[in-house]
Amino acid sequence: MAVVLAEDEEVRGAAAGDEDYHEVLQAVESRWPGDASNEMRKVKPMRDSLSVLDGLALMNVRLYIPKGMRKTALKTALTVLWSGG
């Protein structure tokens, strides 16, 4: 199954500057650190649902959004819901 993202490059750009996001990617691909950051403590309970596809973190089939894009992603999702799209 192919994953299609509306603004794939925008997500990659936000992820590139997000240290927490890179920490999550590394943990998913190797092992979870014992002394985790605040973001890692939030994500750790979901670790069995996380995977990495083409350099992006996924939770089940959903994209794990970098912190710098979360407000934009929420606004976009709410716009789609309200427009009936």
C-alpha positions in Angstrom: 0.0 0.0 0.0 1.4 3.4 -1.0 1.2 6.3 1.4 0.3 9.5 -0.3 0.9 12.8 1.6 -0.6 16.0 0.3 2.5 18.1 1.3 5.2 15.4 1.7 8.0 17.9 1.3 6.5 20.3 3.8 6.5 17.4 6.4 10.0 16.5 5.5 11.1 20.1 5.9 9.5 20.3 9.4 11.0 17.0 10.4 14.5 18.0 9.3 14.7 20.7 12.0 13.0 18.8 14.7 15.4 17.1 17.1 12.6 15.3 18.9 11.4 13.8 15.6 14.9 12.5 14.9 15.1 11.0 18.3 11.8 9.2 17.7 13.0 7.9 14.3 16.2 6.6 15.9 14.3 4.9 18.7 11.9 3.2 16.3 14.8 2.0 14.1 17.0 0.8 17.0 16.0 0.9 20.7 14.3 3.2 23.1 16.6 5.2 25.4 16.4 4.8 29.2 16.8 8.5 29.8 14.1 9.8 27.4 13.2 13.4 26.6 9.7 14.7 27.3 8.6 14.0 23.7 9.9 10.4 23.9 8.0 9.8 27.2 4.8 10.9 25.4 5.5 8.6 22.4 6.9 5.6 24.2 3.5 4.0 25.1 2.8 4.0 21.4 6.2 2.5 20.4 4.7 -0.8 19.2 2.5 1.1 16.7 5.4 3.2 15.3 7.3 2.5 12.1 9.5 4.4 9.7 8.7 4.6 6.0 10.9 6.5 3.6 12.4 8.6 6.5 9.0 9.5 8.0 7.6 8.2 11.2 4.2 6.5 11.0 1.9 5.4 13.8 -0.1 2.5 12.4 -1.0 4.0 9.1 -1.0 7.6 10.3 1.8 10.0 9.9 3.5 11.1 13.1 3.6 14.9 12.7 6.7 16.9 13.7 6.0 19.5 16.4 6.6 22.5 14.1 3.8 21.3 11.8 1.1 20.2 14.3 -0.9 23.5 14.4 -0.9 23.6 10.6 -1.9 20.0 10.3 -4.7 20.4 12.8 -6.0 23.5 11.1 -5.9 21.7 7.7 -7.8 18.7 9.2 -10.4 20.9 10.8 -10.9 22.9 7.5 -11.5 19.6 5.6 -13.9 18.4 8.3 -15.9 21.6 8.3 -15.9 21.9 4.5 -17.3 18.3 4.2 -14.2 17.3 2.1 
